[in-house]
Amino acid sequence: MSENSYKKMLSFLENHIFLKNIVVLLGKVITVAVYIFFPAFLIYLYLISYSGLLKIILIPFISFIILSIVRRIINLPRPYEKYDITPLYKKDTKGLSCPSRHTFSAFVIGFCVMYVSVPLGVVLTLLAVILAVTRVLCGVHFIRDVVWGAIAAALAAIIGILF
């Protein structure tokens, strides 16, 4: 996305406060919802003695660590660093833009849950898509960051589930 595109998008949202508030709120609520749901889901799996529980725990945990290391090595700038823009909410992280860890986490959790329960996994994956869109709309990630986050999550889930 170009600087001009970001400026137009952010200006539009700043001029439409209700819409801006919805975008920011969705991003925050979905993040919290996924991070509350997943431990509760793991507890449920434990209580029903689900045989694949360790796999469902380790896939997001190990892949998150690997992704964080790769992200630190790549260390690409965020839109508000590269362009003269102000994100919709206070964010001052330098670099570490790609891949998006919020997007990655939501997608990998969604894919792992889908392995156990397709309907719940589909709901979480749809929430991950909305979260990815909010990260771009808020000006804290480029489209490539959230796409790579989703792709990395899919690869992590596939590799983890197969092994």
C-alpha positions in Angstrom: 0.0 0.0 0.0 1.4 3.4 -0.9 1.8 6.3 1.4 -1.0 8.2 -0.4 -3.3 5.2 0.1 -2.6 5.0 3.8 -3.2 8.8 4.2 -6.5 8.6 2.4 -7.7 5.6 4.3 -6.6 7.0 7.7 -8.1 10.4 6.9 -11.4 8.8 5.9 -11.5 6.9 9.2 -10.5 9.9 11.3 -13.3 11.8 9.6 -15.8 9.0 10.4 -15.3 8.6 14.1 -18.0 5.9 14.5 -16.4 3.8 11.8 -12.9 4.4 13.2 -14.1 3.4 16.7 -15.6 0.2 15.3 -12.3 -0.7 13.5 -10.2 -0.1 16.6 -12.6 -1.8 18.9 -12.9 -4.9 16.6 -9.2 -5.3 16.6 -8.9 -5.1 20.3 -12.0 -7.2 21.1 -11.0 -10.0 18.7 -7.5 -10.1 20.1 -8.8 -10.4 23.6 -11.5 -12.9 22.7 -9.1 -15.3 20.9 -6.6 -15.1 23.8 -9.3 -15.9 26.3 -11.0 -18.5 24.2 -7.9 -20.6 23.5 -6.9 -21.4 27.1 -10.6 -22.2 27.9 -10.7 -24.5 24.8 -7.5 -26.2 26.0 -9.0 -26.7 29.5 -12.1 -28.2 27.8 -9.9 -30.6 25.8 -8.1 -31.6 29.0 -11.3 -32.3 30.8 -12.6 -34.5 28.0 -9.2 -36.2 27.9 -8.6 -35.2 24.2 -5.7 -37.3 23.0 -4.2 -34.6 20.8 -4.1 -31.9 23.5 -0.3 -31.7 23.6 -0.2 -31.1 19.8 -2.8 -28.4 20.0 -0.7 -26.7 22.7 2.7 -27.1 21.1 1.8 -26.0 17.5 1.0 -22.4 18.4 3.6 -22.2 21.2 6.6 -23.4 19.2 5.6 -21.7 15.9 5.0 -18.4 17.8 8.6 -18.6 19.1 10.0 -19.4 15.6 7.9 -16.6 14.0 9.2 -14.1 16.6 12.8 -15.0 15.8 12.2 -14.8 12.1 10.4 -11.5 12.5 13.3 -10.1 14.5 15.8 -11.2 11.8 13.7 -9.7 9.0 12.9 -6.5 11.0 10.9 -4.6 8.4 9.5 -1.1 9.2 5.8 -0.5 10.0 3.7 1.8 7.9 3.9 4.6 10.4 7.7 4.4 10.4 8.0 4.3 6.6 5.4 6.9 5.8 4.3 10.2 7.4 1.2 8.8 9.0 -0.2 8.4 12.5 -1.8 5.0 13.3 -5.4 5.0 14.6 -4.1 4.0 18.1 -0.9 4.7 19.9 1.8 2.4 18.7 5.5 3.1 18.9 7.1 -0.3 18.1 10.0 0.1 15.8 10.3 -2.5 13.0 9.1 -6.0 13.6 6.3 -5.5 11.2 6.4 -8.7 9.1 4.9 -11.1 9.7 2.1 -9.8 11.9 2.1 -11.7 15.2 -1.5 -10.8 16.0 -2.6 -12.2 12.6 -0.3 -15.2 12.9 -1.6 -16.0 16.4 -5.3 -15.7 15.6 -4.9 -17.8 12.4 -2.8 -20.6 14.0 -5.2 -20.8 16.9 -8.1 -20.9 14.5 -6.5 -23.7 12.4 -5.6 -25.7 15.5 -9.1 -25.4 16.8 -10.5 -26.3 13.3 -8.5 -29.6 13.6 -10.7 -30.5 16.6 -13.9 -28.7 15.8 -14.6 -27.4 12.3 -17.4 -25.0 13.2 -15.4 -23.3 16.0 -12.3 -23.2 13.9 -14.2 -21.6 11.0 -15.5 -18.9 13.4 -12.0 -18.2 14.8 -10.5 -18.1 11.3 -13.1 -15.6 10.2 -12.3 -13.5 13.3 -8.6 -13.8 12.3 -9.4 -12.4 8.8 -11.3 -9.4 10.5 -8.3 -8.9 12.8 -5.9 -8.9 9.9 -8.0 -6.3 8.1 -8.1 -4.1 11.3 -4.3 -4.2 11.6 -4.0 -2.8 8.1 -6.8 -0.3 8.5 -5.3 1.0 11.8 -2.0 1.7 10.0 0.2 -0.6 12.1 0.8 -3.3 9.4 1.2 -3.5 5.7 -1.0 -5.9 3.7 2.1 -8.1 3.1 2.6 -8.4 6.9 -0.9 -9.9 7.6 -0.8 -12.1 4.5 2.6 -13.5 5.6 1.2 -13.9 9.1 -1.7 -16.0 7.8 0.5 -18.0 5.4 3.0 -18.8 8.2 0.1 -19.8 10.5 -1.3 -22.2 7.8 2.2 -23.7 7.3 2.8 -24.1 11.0 -0.6 -25.7 11.6 -0.2 -28.1 8.6 3.3 -29.1 9.6 2.4 -29.4 13.2 -0.7 -31.5 12.6 1.1 -33.8 10.2 3.9 -34.6 12.7 
